[in-house]
Amino acid sequence: MPFTKQYGFRRTVVQRVETFLKENNLRARDLPAMYVKSAICLSWWAISYGLMLYSGVAGWHFLVTLFFAISFGLATSGIGFNIMHDANHNGYSNRPWVNRLLGLTVELVGLSNFIWRQQHNIWHHTYTNIAGLDEGLEMDGWVRNSPRDIWKPIHRFQHLYAPIVYALAGVGLLIGRNFRVYFTGKSGDTFRYPPMSRNDKIVFWIGRLINLMVYLVLPALVFGVGGALVIFAVTSIVTGFVMAVILQMAHVMDDVEFPEPTGDPLKIENEWAIHEVQTTSNFAPNNPVLNWYVGGLNYQIEHHLFPHMCHLVYPKIAPIVKATCEEFGLTYRCYPTFRAALKNHWQSLREFGRQPA
């Protein structure tokens, strides 16, 4: 489905950012700090998991085990936000093999490399906030994330139960959605995936084997089946909830736009880059802990305009993007704090849950 307009915004902002990087001798990818950050994230993940298992071997109290399980879940999200996200956008390195290799860390998160690239890189980044085209908006009908979505009576209460849906998203991926896409080639009634290659299938099953070993088999050997199931629930709930909240807050807000295609054949009467600005918001740009942990996803406008760039560069180019938006009469949405963004997201869920007139 084409974007039919060209207003010069994308060309202007790209030129200005590229000039800024060149004049300041800044890299867009292969940043040494990113390799250090990746080592920290992977070490956090491995150490948390190792201590979680060791706590069972050493006979420590199970609450200590659950503490390490929570840490492991947070580390898993950190890998997803930072390493796999940049790498699968080819924004980690100038060397394709590095991006492909580190992009496979998506399997550690419980996602599928094949599914993620199609659902996120193509559908979400092309048709952001367009109901029926952006699978990132879909939650199997449980949550109405757009005023364009079909309304159900249960949505009246979605602002109350949405945290439960977010928390169970990780469990649903691991035991449901991954396999549904693999065996049926579709997710729900709308989204149909292209055929998987032989290599895609091999990677898929290696990933599922890793998930089985990490989340169930090894913990069961230490804690028994019951303990392993509890640990699986805790880690997957933490990972799913954290990732869902961060990703949803960038787009499911009451002041961003939710466009609809028009015409026959259908088309989008806008410039793609302007569409991305209008459907996206930033949050908490001055929070150093959040900036480090979420891998630039709080600079979501910059990410959608420059997905092939390492997220460590986003804070540096944000003033240029903001100034260019203002020059073109575009609203650069940025919530000053995480709390303010979360509050608006919750209010948006309540608003979208009301029965349309």
Buried (B, 14 or more C-beta within 10 A) or exposed (E): EEBEBEBEBBEBBBEBBEEBBEEEEBBBBEBEEBBEBBEBBBEBBEBBBEBBBEBBEEEBEBEBBBBBBBBBBBBBBBBBBBBBBBBBBBBBBEEEEBBBEBBBBBBBBBBBBBBBBBBBBEBBBBBBBBBBBBBBBBBEEBBBBBBBBEBEEEBBEBBEBBBEBBBBBBBBBBBEBBBBBBEEEEBBEEBEBEEBEEEBEEBBEEBBEBBEEBBBEBBBEBBEEEBBBBBBBBBBBBBBBBBBBBBBBBBBBBEBBBBEBEEEEEBBEBBBBBBBBBBBBBBBBEBEEBBBBBBBBBBBBBBBBBBEBBBBBBBBBBEBBBEBBEEBEBEBBBBEBBEEBBEBBBEBBBEBBBEEE
